[in-house]
């Protein structure tokens, strides 16, 4: 189990790269997917941007499998969060005409249980590598050393939250906002992983999430205008969602603050 002393150790550059990679890749997709067709983006790149969203089901699965085999180090938690939220979302999504491994999705056919296959396969790969179910328990017991890791897992929801915020908004308008929020998302992940102390990690996540939600609210409000968008429900919903995401980090911060000898 990761102890409180181990949780305060600096991590390597490779671990920082691994922990920021899902935000880098999804951020690039967010930007490319908003580039207008008339801007001369190569056809293969435009096609890739259209298909990369499905890759969000596969990308975190690799991180989950590797994280499982390494007893879920700190950097692996957002992969679990992104995998969970994407599987949950795709459960209720239909992709008519999409062909995968010889199977074509029909109109109105929801992904259902299929959306959870990458997660189960990732766990299966980790189980084959480690020959143990113990890493599944370590995912939770590691939080005893640093509860902010669970909030970091929730931070893996960020790419999908950004997509939802700018749904049905003109590409040319949303493009700079996608670039800004993607950079902010990546910077938050990088700063979080570089923090040695738990209070610093909690502060980075709180500040990053606050800026992300504020940017999404301001960006959409400027587009829709006060006649088509009521700010109060958006602010209230963001507050509740942000509070849930940050609650583990807050608990970890308070425990660290009042821990004897801290």
PyMOL commands that set and color helices and strands:
alter all, ss='L'
color gray80, all
select helices_A, chain A and resi 4-7+13-32+37-39+43-69+74-91+112-130+134-144+148-155+158-165+171-194+198-224+231-258
alter helices_A, ss='H'
color red, helices_A
select strands_A, chain A and resi 99-100+103-104
alter strands_A, ss='S'
color yellow, strands_A
deselect
rebuild
show_as cartoon
